[in-house]
Amino acid sequence: MTIKKLFDRAWAAAENRSWVRGLLGKPDGAGGYTVEVTGRPNHVYVRVSTAGSESVTIAKNLGKVANRANLPVKMRLEIGGTYTIYEVDSTYYSAATTADSTNEFGVVKHTHRIGTNLEYEIEPERFEPGRVYSYLEFEVWINAFRYHYNGAWQYWEGGLIDITAYLPTTSTKWGWVLVGVDPETNTAIAVAGAEVATQAELLLSDLDAIAFSDYIPCGAIQCAEADTDSTDFTRYYDAHAWFTAHLDFNDLNDPSNVTTGTNAAGNSPWAARDDHLHGITDAAVTFVKMQDIATDRLLGRDTAGTGVVEQLTVGGGVEFTGSGGVQRSALTGDVTASAGNNATTIANDAVTNAKLANMAQATIKGRAAGAGTGDPTDLTGAQVAAIVGSGAGGVLYVDATDAGNVGTGEDNLASYTLPAATLTTGATLWYEISGTFAANGNAKILRVKFGAASWYVRSTTLQGSFIGRGRVIATGAATQVTHAELHVGTTPDQYLSTGAETLSGSIVVDVTGEATADNDIVLHTLVVGWTPAP
């Protein structure tokens, strides 16, 4: 063999080894293949063999081969790590098997960024903290990262969030979906932006307009209503915002004069840190961290308008207890109560006569006999007599006004109402009357009535002055016997009767006259008295 043939063979072997062979298309998971790379014109997926497995890469297709699934092609690795397809591989494609130890047509391990939908990436590429990429359908993955919150370092271990609920709901619309982590709960969070027409460009200003509260944004995805998944890596955008403006801190490990736009200063562990959020979280300000206030003060605001908190005093019958509370002050005067006690008391000797209710004349405060226990009432003389029980009794009523009959018919000449329950069994009611019968022969009838019954009746044509008296004796709660007499000159007349008035109620005592002409009967006086039971 000549030296030239040796060189020719060596060159041919080197030429053969310089090619990378593969088949167009990556499996689509449904038994078919995807050839063209979405969003990257003139780029196609190519399956290549590696030791013990099959991998997928991306290569430029400059139009030298057709974009047909499973077409064998020959590629070269260009400067910059990009594969370029030169021609159809007219030899063969050696598919990898699990029994392979090496494969001369394979490629060395290489890196593809997360989200390119290629089957593997080397471990160093996973060290992209907080990076967001497609996982499956509408599930996206947020890589692990550390952040400082609430005065301590926190760790997001990485995890999934389903963004289905945040997709646009209007046909022919699309919009941003911003994903990140809620530092309060250390959970994945997503917020949808405004929807715009799919013909319009989604701008970063649209992304900036999303209100993301105090969440940590990590990545943003352009999503359309018509999307069936979120696997197109060209729609993913970095949205990291873990860093706030620099803050000032003192050397005592506490924030002091916290402002934006200046570098952290001091020698404390807080100094020179600007890679995490600083702020006061809810419920973090304890009482000891508040400014000192004077004794017996409340915090609030009395000055008109919104403004700074003020120290307030109390007054108007309110006071501090001295043990961490507020109470009503003690009441003094006619009505008293101890401080903080709602039980009030009328002071001794505080109720004067002027403060009592007004009373009718000739009455006294008390409660009538037989009325039972209850509130005081204004008692009449008879009711008082019933309580006192005087053995001589007493006068209940006096009427000394002349009253005469008018023409024919019966006319009332005098009247008295006996209060209820004045009489009890054994007690008596008496009366005395005086008057004049006219000097004529007209028929005259004089009656004294006890309720519905006639106590005394006298029909006469006598003339001159008359004097009469009578008595009702209570024999029971609703039974009585009566007797009466009348003297006209030297002529006496007696009258006996019975009654059935209910003594628990009031009873009317009437004196009436019935005659022919005016003033045939004139009554001068009526006196009613009462005698208690023995």
C-alpha positions as CSV (number, residue, x, y, z in Angstrom):
1,M,0.0,0.0,0.0
2,T,1.4,3.3,-1.0
3,I,1.7,6.3,1.3
4,K,-0.9,8.1,-0.8
5,K,-3.5,5.4,-0.2
6,L,-2.7,5.5,3.5
7,F,-3.3,9.3,3.6
8,D,-6.5,8.9,1.5
9,R,-7.9,6.3,3.9
10,A,-7.0,8.5,6.9
11,W,-8.6,11.5,5.3
12,A,-11.8,9.4,4.5
13,A,-12.0,8.1,8.1
14,A,-11.6,11.6,9.5
15,E,-14.2,13.0,7.0
16,N,-16.6,10.2,8.0
17,R,-16.1,11.0,11.7
18,S,-16.6,14.7,11.2
19,W,-20.3,14.2,10.4
20,V,-23.0,14.0,12.9
21,R,-25.9,11.9,11.7
22,G,-29.5,12.0,12.8
23,L,-33.2,11.7,11.9
24,L,-35.5,14.7,11.5
25,G,-38.2,15.2,14.0
26,K,-38.8,14.8,17.8
27,P,-41.6,12.5,19.2
28,D,-44.8,14.4,19.8
29,G,-46.1,12.0,22.4
30,A,-49.0,10.9,20.2
31,G,-47.1,8.5,17.9
32,G,-46.0,11.2,15.5
33,Y,-43.1,13.7,15.1
34,T,-42.6,17.4,15.2
35,V,-40.0,18.7,12.7
36,E,-40.1,22.5,12.6
37,V,-39.2,24.5,15.7
38,T,-42.0,27.0,16.5
39,G,-40.8,30.6,16.5
40,R,-37.4,29.8,15.0
41,P,-37.5,29.9,11.2
42,N,-35.1,27.5,9.4
43,H,-34.6,25.4,12.5
44,V,-35.7,21.8,12.9
45,Y,-35.6,19.1,15.6
46,V,-33.1,16.2,15.0
47,R,-32.8,12.9,16.9
48,V,-29.2,11.9,17.4
49,S,-27.8,8.8,19.2
50,T,-25.7,8.9,22.3
51,A,-24.2,6.0,24.3
52,G,-27.2,4.0,25.6
53,S,-29.9,6.5,24.6
54,E,-31.3,8.8,22.0
55,S,-31.3,12.6,22.3
56,V,-32.9,15.5,20.5
57,T,-31.1,18.6,19.4
58,I,-31.9,21.6,17.1
59,A,-30.1,22.3,13.8
60,K,-30.2,24.8,11.0
61,N,-31.8,23.6,7.8
62,L,-30.6,25.9,5.0
63,G,-33.0,24.3,2.5
64,K,-30.7,21.5,1.5
65,V,-33.0,18.8,2.8
66,A,-36.8,18.5,3.0
67,N,-38.5,19.0,6.4
68,R,-39.7,15.4,6.5
69,A,-40.0,13.3,9.6
70,N,-37.4,10.5,10.0
71,L,-35.4,11.8,7.0
72,P,-31.7,10.8,7.7
73,V,-29.4,13.8,7.6
74,K,-25.7,14.7,8.0
75,M,-24.8,17.7,10.2
76,R,-21.7,19.5,11.3
77,L,-21.1,21.3,14.6
78,E,-20.3,24.9,13.7
79,I,-18.3,27.5,15.7
80,G,-20.6,28.7,18.6
81,G,-22.1,25.2,19.1
82,T,-24.8,25.3,16.4
83,Y,-25.5,22.3,14.2
84,T,-26.0,22.8,10.4
85,I,-27.6,20.2,8.1
86,Y,-25.6,19.8,4.8
87,E,-27.2,16.9,3.0
88,V,-29.3,13.7,3.2
89,D,-27.4,10.9,4.8
90,S,-27.2,8.3,2.0
91,T,-25.4,5.8,4.2
92,Y,-27.4,4.8,7.3
93,Y,-28.6,6.0,10.7
94,S,-27.4,4.0,13.6
95,A,-30.2,4.1,16.2
96,A,-29.1,3.8,19.8
97,T,-29.9,0.8,22.0
98,T,-29.6,0.2,25.7
99,A,-26.8,-2.3,24.9
100,D,-24.6,0.4,23.3
101,S,-21.4,1.3,25.0
102,T,-20.3,3.8,22.3
103,N,-21.7,5.0,19.0
104,E,-19.4,6.6,16.5
105,F,-22.2,8.6,15.0
106,G,-23.4,10.0,18.4
107,V,-22.7,13.4,19.9
108,V,-21.2,14.3,23.2
109,K,-23.3,15.4,26.1
110,H,-24.3,19.1,25.6
111,T,-26.6,21.6,27.1
112,H,-30.1,22.9,26.1
113,R,-31.8,25.5,28.2
114,I,-34.9,24.7,30.2
115,G,-38.0,25.2,28.1
116,T,-36.6,24.2,24.7
117,N,-38.6,21.0,24.9
118,L,-35.5,18.9,24.3
119,E,-35.3,15.7,26.4
120,Y,-32.4,16.4,28.7
121,E,-30.2,19.1,30.0
122,I,-27.1,18.7,32.1
123,E,-27.2,19.4,35.8
124,P,-25.3,22.7,35.8
125,E,-28.1,24.3,33.8
126,R,-30.5,23.6,36.6
127,F,-28.8,26.2,38.8
128,E,-30.9,29.0,37.5
129,P,-32.7,30.3,40.6
130,G,-36.4,31.2,40.1
131,R,-36.4,30.3,36.4
132,V,-39.8,29.5,35.0
133,Y,-40.3,27.0,32.3
134,S,-42.9,24.7,30.8
135,Y,-43.5,21.4,32.6
136,L,-46.7,19.7,31.1
137,E,-49.6,21.3,29.3
138,F,-50.5,24.3,31.4
139,E,-48.3,23.4,34.4
140,V,-45.2,25.5,34.7
141,W,-42.2,24.9,37.0
142,I,-40.5,27.6,39.2
143,N,-36.9,26.7,40.0
144,A,-35.7,26.8,43.6
145,F,-34.3,30.0,45.0
146,R,-33.6,31.8,48.3
147,Y,-35.0,35.1,49.5
148,H,-35.1,37.2,52.7
149,Y,-38.4,37.8,54.3
150,N,-39.6,38.8,57.7
151,G,-36.1,39.1,59.1
152,A,-35.0,35.6,58.0
153,W,-33.8,33.8,55.0
154,Q,-36.4,31.6,53.3
155,Y,-36.1,28.9,50.7
156,W,-38.4,28.1,47.8
157,E,-37.7,24.5,47.0
158,G,-39.1,24.6,43.5
159,G,-42.5,23.5,42.4
160,L,-45.4,23.6,40.0
161,I,-48.3,25.9,39.4
162,D,-51.2,25.3,37.0
163,I,-52.0,28.5,35.1
164,T,-55.2,27.2,33.5
165,A,-57.4,29.4,35.6
166,Y,-55.4,32.5,34.6
167,L,-55.8,32.1,30.8
168,P,-57.7,34.7,28.7
169,T,-61.4,33.9,28.5
170,T,-62.2,35.9,25.4
171,S,-61.8,34.5,21.9
172,T,-59.0,36.1,19.8
173,K,-57.5,37.5,23.0
174,W,-54.1,37.0,24.7
175,G,-52.3,38.4,27.7
176,W,-49.5,38.0,30.2
177,V,-49.7,35.5,33.1
178,L,-47.1,36.6,35.8
179,V,-46.0,33.8,38.1
180,G,-43.9,33.9,41.3
181,V,-43.9,33.1,45.0
182,D,-45.9,34.5,47.9
183,P,-43.3,35.1,50.6
184,E,-45.9,35.1,53.3
185,T,-46.9,31.5,52.6
186,N,-44.0,30.3,50.5
187,T,-46.4,29.1,47.8
188,A,-46.5,29.6,44.1
189,I,-48.8,32.4,42.9
190,A,-50.0,33.6,39.5
191,V,-51.8,36.8,38.4
192,A,-53.3,37.4,34.9
193,G,-52.8,40.7,33.1
194,A,-55.2,42.6,30.8
195,E,-56.4,40.8,27.7
196,V,-55.6,42.3,24.3
197,A,-56.3,41.3,20.8
198,T,-54.0,38.6,19.4
199,Q,-53.2,40.8,16.4
200,A,-51.6,43.3,18.9
201,E,-48.2,43.0,20.4
202,L,-48.0,42.2,24.1
203,L,-45.7,44.8,25.5
204,L,-43.5,44.8,28.6
205,S,-45.5,47.8,29.8
206,D,-48.6,45.5,29.8
207,L,-46.5,43.2,32.1
208,D,-45.5,46.0,34.3
209,A,-49.1,47.0,34.8
210,I,-50.0,43.8,36.6
211,A,-50.6,44.4,40.3
212,F,-48.5,41.7,41.9
213,S,-48.9,42.9,45.6
214,D,-45.9,41.9,47.7
215,Y,-45.3,38.6,45.8
216,I,-41.9,37.8,44.3
217,P,-42.3,37.7,40.5
218,C,-40.2,35.1,38.7
219,G,-41.4,34.7,35.1
220,A,-44.1,35.7,32.7
221,I,-45.9,33.7,29.9
222,Q,-47.8,35.0,26.9
223,C,-51.0,33.0,26.9
224,A,-53.9,33.0,24.3
225,E,-57.4,31.9,24.8
226,A,-57.0,29.4,22.0
227,D,-53.8,27.8,23.5
228,T,-54.0,24.1,24.2
229,D,-50.8,24.1,26.3
230,S,-48.0,26.4,27.5
231,T,-45.1,24.5,26.1
232,D,-43.9,27.1,23.6
233,F,-40.7,28.3,25.2
234,T,-40.6,31.4,23.0
235,R,-43.5,32.8,25.0
236,Y,-41.6,32.7,28.3
237,Y,-40.0,35.9,29.7
238,D,-37.7,36.5,32.6
239,A,-39.5,38.7,35.2
240,H,-37.2,38.5,38.2
241,A,-37.7,41.3,40.7
242,W,-36.1,40.0,43.9
243,F,-34.1,43.2,44.6
244,T,-35.5,46.4,46.0
245,A,-33.8,49.8,46.2
246,H,-31.0,50.0,48.8
247,L,-32.0,50.8,52.3
248,D,-30.2,52.5,55.2
249,F,-29.7,50.5,58.4
250,N,-28.0,51.3,61.7
251,D,-25.4,49.2,63.5
252,L,-27.9,47.7,66.0
253,N,-29.3,45.1,63.6
254,D,-32.5,47.2,63.2
255,P,-33.7,49.2,60.2
256,S,-33.2,52.9,60.9
257,N,-34.3,55.8,58.6
258,V,-35.4,53.4,55.9
259,T,-35.2,55.2,52.6
260,T,-34.9,54.2,49.0
261,G,-32.2,55.2,46.6
262,T,-29.2,55.0,49.0
263,N,-26.7,52.3,49.7
264,A,-27.0,50.2,52.9
265,A,-24.6,51.6,55.6
266,G,-23.3,50.4,58.9
267,N,-21.5,47.4,60.4
268,S,-24.5,45.4,61.3
269,P,-25.5,42.0,59.8
270,W,-28.0,44.1,57.8
271,A,-25.4,46.2,56.2
272,A,-24.6,46.0,52.5
273,R,-27.6,43.7,51.9
274,D,-29.8,44.8,49.0
275,D,-30.8,41.4,47.7
276,H,-34.0,41.0,49.6
277,L,-37.1,42.9,50.5
278,H,-37.2,45.0,53.7
279,G,-40.3,46.2,55.4
280,I,-42.6,45.8,58.4
281,T,-44.9,42.9,58.1
282,D,-48.4,42.8,59.5
283,A,-48.6,42.4,63.3
284,A,-44.9,42.8,63.6
285,V,-44.9,46.1,65.6
286,T,-45.1,45.1,69.3
287,F,-46.0,47.5,72.1
288,V,-42.4,47.8,73.3
289,K,-41.4,49.1,69.9
290,M,-43.9,52.0,70.0
291,Q,-43.0,55.4,71.5
292,D,-43.5,55.9,75.2
293,I,-46.7,57.7,76.2
294,A,-47.8,59.4,79.4
295,T,-49.8,57.7,82.1
296,D,-53.6,57.3,81.6
297,R,-53.7,58.0,77.8
298,L,-55.3,56.3,74.9
299,L,-54.0,56.3,71.3
300,G,-56.3,57.8,68.7
301,R,-57.0,61.0,67.0
302,D,-59.2,63.9,68.1
303,T,-57.9,66.6,65.7
304,A,-60.1,67.0,62.7
305,G,-59.0,65.3,59.5
306,T,-56.7,62.4,58.8
307,G,-53.3,62.7,60.5
308,V,-50.8,61.4,63.0
309,V,-51.9,59.3,66.0
310,E,-52.4,61.4,69.2
311,Q,-52.4,60.7,72.9
312,L,-56.0,61.2,74.2
313,T,-57.3,61.7,77.7
314,V,-60.7,60.6,79.0
315,G,-63.4,62.6,80.8
316,G,-67.1,63.2,80.9
317,G,-67.7,60.5,83.5
318,V,-65.1,58.0,82.2
319,E,-61.8,57.2,84.0
320,F,-58.9,54.8,84.0
321,T,-59.1,51.9,86.4
322,G,-55.4,51.9,87.2
323,S,-55.2,48.2,86.2
324,G,-55.3,48.4,82.4
325,G,-58.9,49.3,81.9
326,V,-61.5,52.1,81.5
327,Q,-64.6,52.5,83.5
328,R,-67.5,54.9,84.3
329,S,-66.7,57.2,87.2
330,A,-68.6,56.9,90.5
331,L,-72.0,58.6,90.7
332,T,-72.7,61.0,93.5
333,G,-75.7,63.1,94.6
334,D,-79.3,61.9,94.9
335,V,-78.5,58.7,92.9
336,T,-75.2,57.0,93.7
337,A,-73.1,54.1,92.2
338,S,-69.6,52.9,92.7
339,A,-67.1,53.4,89.9
340,G,-67.5,50.9,87.1
341,N,-70.8,49.5,88.7
342,N,-74.1,49.9,86.9
343,A,-76.1,49.2,90.0
344,T,-77.5,52.6,91.2
345,T,-78.9,53.5,94.6
346,I,-81.1,56.4,95.7
347,A,-79.3,58.1,98.6
348,N,-81.0,58.3,102.0
349,D,-83.2,61.4,102.4
350,A,-82.7,62.3,98.8
351,V,-86.4,62.1,97.7
352,T,-88.1,65.3,98.9
353,N,-91.8,66.1,98.9
354,A,-91.2,68.2,95.8
355,K,-89.9,65.1,93.9
356,L,-93.0,63.1,94.7
357,A,-95.9,63.0,92.2
358,N,-98.6,65.6,92.6
359,M,-101.6,64.5,94.8
360,A,-105.3,65.4,94.8
361,Q,-106.4,67.4,97.8
362,A,-107.6,65.7,100.9
363,T,-105.6,62.5,100.2
364,I,-102.6,60.8,101.8
365,K,-100.1,58.3,100.5
366,G,-100.8,54.7,101.3
367,R,-102.5,51.6,100.0
368,A,-106.2,50.8,100.5
369,A,-107.3,48.0,102.8
370,G,-107.9,44.8,100.8
371,A,-105.9,46.0,97.7
372,G,-103.0,43.6,98.4
373,T,-99.3,44.4,98.1
374,G,-98.4,47.0,95.4
375,D,-97.4,50.5,94.7
376,P,-98.6,53.4,96.9
377,T,-101.7,55.3,95.9
378,D,-103.5,58.5,97.0
379,L,-106.0,57.4,99.7
380,T,-109.3,59.2,100.6
381,G,-110.4,59.8,104.1
382,A,-112.7,56.7,104.1
383,Q,-109.9,54.5,102.9
384,V,-107.6,55.9,105.6
385,A,-110.4,55.3,108.2
386,A,-110.7,51.7,107.0
387,I,-107.0,51.3,107.7
388,V,-106.9,53.2,111.0
389,G,-110.1,51.5,112.3
390,S,-111.4,54.4,114.5
391,G,-114.1,53.1,117.0
392,A,-116.1,56.4,116.7
393,G,-116.0,56.3,112.9
394,G,-115.9,59.5,111.0
395,V,-117.6,61.9,108.6
396,L,-117.0,61.0,104.9
397,Y,-118.9,63.7,103.1
398,V,-120.7,67.0,103.8
399,D,-123.0,68.9,101.4
400,A,-124.7,72.1,102.7
401,T,-125.9,73.5,99.4
402,D,-129.7,74.0,98.9
403,A,-131.0,71.9,96.0
404,G,-134.7,71.8,94.9
405,N,-136.6,69.7,92.5
406,V,-137.5,71.1,89.1
407,G,-141.1,70.5,87.9
408,T,-142.4,67.0,87.6
409,G,-140.2,64.0,87.5
410,E,-137.4,62.7,89.8
411,D,-134.4,65.1,90.3
412,N,-131.1,64.4,92.0
413,L,-130.6,66.8,94.9
414,A,-127.3,65.5,96.3
415,S,-124.8,62.7,95.6
416,Y,-121.7,61.0,97.1
417,T,-119.6,58.2,95.8
418,L,-118.3,55.7,98.5
419,P,-114.8,54.5,97.5
420,A,-114.3,50.8,96.8
421,A,-113.7,48.5,99.7
422,T,-114.6,51.2,102.3
423,L,-117.1,48.9,104.0
424,T,-116.2,45.5,105.3
425,T,-118.4,42.9,107.0
426,G,-119.8,44.5,110.3
427,A,-119.0,48.1,109.3
428,T,-121.8,50.6,108.8
429,L,-122.5,53.6,106.6
430,W,-124.8,56.4,107.9
431,Y,-126.4,59.6,106.7
432,E,-128.2,62.7,108.0
433,I,-130.3,65.0,105.8
434,S,-132.4,68.1,106.4
435,G,-134.8,70.1,104.2
436,T,-138.2,71.6,103.6
437,F,-141.5,70.4,102.0
438,A,-143.3,73.3,100.3
439,A,-146.4,74.7,101.9
440,N,-148.9,73.2,99.5
441,G,-150.8,70.0,99.0
442,N,-148.8,68.7,96.1
443,A,-147.7,65.1,96.2
444,K,-144.1,64.7,97.1
445,I,-141.7,61.7,97.1
446,L,-138.3,61.8,98.9
447,R,-135.8,59.0,98.3
448,V,-132.3,58.1,99.7
449,K,-130.5,55.5,97.6
450,F,-127.6,53.2,98.3
451,G,-126.5,52.0,94.9
452,A,-129.4,50.5,93.0
453,A,-131.4,49.9,96.2
454,S,-133.6,52.6,97.9
455,W,-132.3,53.2,101.4
456,Y,-135.3,55.3,102.3
457,V,-138.6,56.3,100.5
458,R,-141.3,58.7,101.8
459,S,-144.3,59.7,99.8
460,T,-146.2,62.6,101.4
461,T,-148.2,65.8,101.1
462,L,-146.9,67.1,104.3
463,Q,-145.5,70.6,104.6
464,G,-142.7,72.1,106.7
465,S,-139.1,71.2,107.7
466,F,-137.8,67.6,107.8
467,I,-134.9,65.8,109.4
468,G,-133.9,62.3,108.4
469,R,-131.2,59.7,109.2
470,G,-130.4,56.2,108.3
471,R,-127.7,53.4,108.4
472,V,-126.5,50.6,106.1
473,I,-125.0,47.6,107.9
474,A,-122.7,45.3,105.8
475,T,-123.6,41.7,106.5
476,G,-121.3,40.2,103.9
477,A,-119.2,41.1,100.8
478,A,-122.4,41.8,98.8
479,T,-125.3,41.8,101.3
480,Q,-126.6,44.7,103.5
481,V,-129.6,45.6,105.7
482,T,-130.8,49.2,106.1
483,H,-133.0,51.2,108.3
484,A,-134.0,54.9,108.2
485,E,-136.4,57.4,109.7
486,L,-137.7,60.9,108.8
487,H,-139.3,63.5,111.0
488,V,-141.6,66.2,109.5
489,G,-142.6,68.5,112.4
490,T,-143.7,66.1,115.1
491,T,-144.6,63.3,112.6
492,P,-142.0,60.4,112.5
493,D,-141.6,57.8,109.8
494,Q,-139.5,54.6,109.7
495,Y,-138.2,52.5,106.7
496,L,-136.5,49.1,106.7
497,S,-134.9,47.4,103.6
498,T,-132.0,45.2,102.3
499,G,-129.2,45.7,99.7
500,A,-127.1,43.6,97.5
501,E,-124.3,46.0,96.5
502,T,-120.8,44.6,95.9
503,L,-118.7,46.3,98.6
504,S,-115.3,45.8,96.7
505,G,-116.5,48.4,94.2
506,S,-117.5,52.0,94.6
507,I,-121.1,52.7,95.5
508,V,-123.1,55.9,94.9
509,V,-125.3,57.5,97.6
510,D,-128.1,59.7,96.1
511,V,-130.8,61.9,97.5
512,T,-133.6,62.6,95.0
513,G,-136.9,64.5,95.0
514,E,-140.0,63.9,92.8
515,A,-142.9,66.4,93.0
516,T,-145.2,68.6,90.9
517,A,-143.9,72.2,91.0
518,D,-140.4,73.6,91.3
519,N,-139.0,73.4,94.8
520,D,-141.8,71.3,96.2
521,I,-138.8,69.6,97.9
522,V,-135.7,71.5,98.9
523,L,-132.7,69.6,100.4
524,H,-130.6,71.8,102.7
525,T,-127.8,69.4,104.0
526,L,-126.4,65.9,103.4
527,V,-123.8,64.4,105.8
528,V,-122.4,60.8,105.2
529,G,-120.4,59.0,107.8
530,W,-118.8,55.7,108.5
531,T,-118.3,53.4,111.5
532,P,-115.9,50.5,111.3
533,A,-116.7,46.9,112.3
534,P,-116.2,46.3,116.1
